[in-house]
Amino acid sequence: ALEMLRDSPDRWEKPLIYHLDVAAMYPNIILTNRLQPSAMVTPADCAACVHSTTCETSYVQYY
């Protein structure tokens, strides 16, 4: 197929146009990565957590 394109680069076929609705993918990305609002914490939320003594706080990103 690439040789045909190289040998005769003028194309007369109608192109296939794909539309990806990227905005519709964002909710799925948020749910897949468990980025619910409850996962967004502040330092006060982390201090109140029952796992705060065993939690590795260097991995927590505060918003």
Buried (B, 14 or more C-beta within 10 A) or exposed (E): EEEEEEEEEEEEEEEEEEEEEEEEEEEEEEEEEEEEEEEEBEEEEBEEEEEEEEEEEEEEEEE
